[in-house]
Amino acid sequence: QVRLVESGGGLVQAGESLRLSCTGPGGSFSSFAMAWFRQSPGKEREFVAVISWRGTQTEYSDSAEGRFTISRNNAKSTVYLQMNSLQAGDPGLYYCAAYTYGNSWPVSATTLGPNCWGQGTQVTVSS
């Protein structure tokens, strides 16, 4: 089990941007895919974006495509989620997740895919 620590959440107005960060363990961090999920009150946790272990491949949910960008810096053991044009449907607790069991691609974009999770960082969007 690896420890993942998210940061960067906050309160923004609709149309503004936020960048989330997630720091993982050194060394092994560069060997597995990383993802972001989110959970809004009363809803199930849903996939947002995923990035391969080398950072060369990414996938996004339909709602994130074109507005959000996932990236990683393996030297800093950190994965990012740049969120632009935030909308009323974007608020929630954003979780960082890791697929530490291997470096295959593609990976599952469901909550059954990752085997390690962070505690989440809250994103709130005011209209």
C-alpha positions in Angstrom: 0.0 0.0 0.0 1.4 3.4 -0.9 0.5 6.7 0.7 -1.0 9.3 -1.6 -1.5 12.9 -0.5 -3.7 15.3 -2.5 -3.6 19.1 -2.3 -4.8 22.1 -4.2 -8.6 21.9 -3.7 -10.6 25.0 -2.8 -13.4 27.3 -3.6 -13.5 29.0 -7.0 -16.1 30.7 -9.1 -17.6 29.1 -12.2 -15.2 29.6 -15.1 -12.1 29.7 -13.0 -9.3 27.2 -12.8 -7.6 25.0 -10.1 -4.7 22.7 -10.2 -4.7 19.6 -8.0 -1.6 17.8 -7.0 -1.0 14.3 -5.6 2.3 13.2 -4.2 3.2 9.6 -3.9 6.1 7.5 -2.8 9.5 8.1 -4.2 11.2 5.5 -6.4 8.3 3.2 -7.3 6.0 6.1 -8.3 7.3 6.1 -11.8 6.3 2.5 -12.4 2.5 2.7 -12.2 -0.4 4.5 -13.8 -2.2 7.2 -11.8 -5.7 8.6 -11.9 -8.1 11.1 -10.6 -11.6 10.3 -9.5 -14.3 12.5 -7.9 -17.3 12.0 -5.7 -20.1 14.5 -5.3 -22.7 14.3 -2.4 -25.2 11.6 -3.1 -23.3 10.3 -6.1 -21.0 7.4 -6.7 -17.3 8.0 -7.2 -16.6 8.6 -10.8 -13.6 8.5 -13.1 -12.1 11.8 -14.2 -8.7 11.1 -15.9 -5.8 8.6 -15.9 -2.2 8.8 -17.1 0.2 6.0 -17.9 3.4 5.4 -15.9 5.6 7.3 -18.3 3.0 10.0 -18.8 2.8 9.4 -22.6 -0.8 8.2 -22.6 -3.9 9.7 -21.0 -7.6 9.2 -21.0 -10.5 11.4 -19.8 -14.1 11.2 -18.9 -16.4 12.9 -21.3 -17.0 15.8 -18.9 -13.3 16.3 -18.4 -12.2 16.1 -22.0 -11.1 19.4 -23.3 -11.2 21.2 -19.9 -9.0 19.1 -17.7 -5.4 18.0 -18.2 -3.7 15.2 -16.2 0.1 15.2 -16.1 2.9 13.8 -14.0 6.4 14.6 -12.9 8.0 11.3 -11.9 11.1 13.0 -10.6 8.9 14.7 -8.0 6.6 11.7 -7.5 3.6 13.9 -8.3 0.6 13.8 -10.5 -1.4 16.9 -11.4 -4.9 17.7 -12.6 -5.3 21.1 -14.2 -8.9 22.0 -14.2 -10.1 24.9 -16.4 -13.5 26.4 -17.0 -14.9 24.8 -13.8 -18.6 24.3 -13.9 -21.5 23.6 -11.6 -21.1 19.9 -12.2 -17.5 19.7 -11.2 -17.6 20.1 -7.4 -16.8 17.2 -5.2 -14.1 15.4 -3.3 -11.3 14.6 -5.8 -9.3 11.5 -5.1 -5.9 10.5 -6.4 -5.5 6.8 -7.2 -2.7 4.5 -8.1 -2.5 1.2 -10.0 0.5 -0.2 -8.2 0.0 -3.8 -9.3 1.6 -3.3 -12.7 2.5 -0.9 -15.5 0.2 -2.2 -18.2 -2.0 0.0 -20.4 -4.9 0.6 -20.7 -6.1 0.4 -17.2 -9.6 0.2 -15.8 -11.4 3.5 -15.5 -13.7 2.2 -12.8 -13.3 2.4 -9.1 -12.3 -1.3 -9.2 -9.2 -0.4 -11.2 -6.9 1.4 -8.7 -5.7 -0.4 -5.6 -4.5 2.6 -3.7 -6.4 5.8 -2.9 -5.6 9.2 -1.3 -7.9 10.9 1.2 -9.3 13.4 -1.3 -9.2 17.2 -1.7 -12.4 19.2 -1.8 -13.3 21.3 -4.8 -16.2 23.8 -4.6 -17.5 25.9 -7.4 -19.7 28.9 -6.8 -22.0 30.2 -9.6 
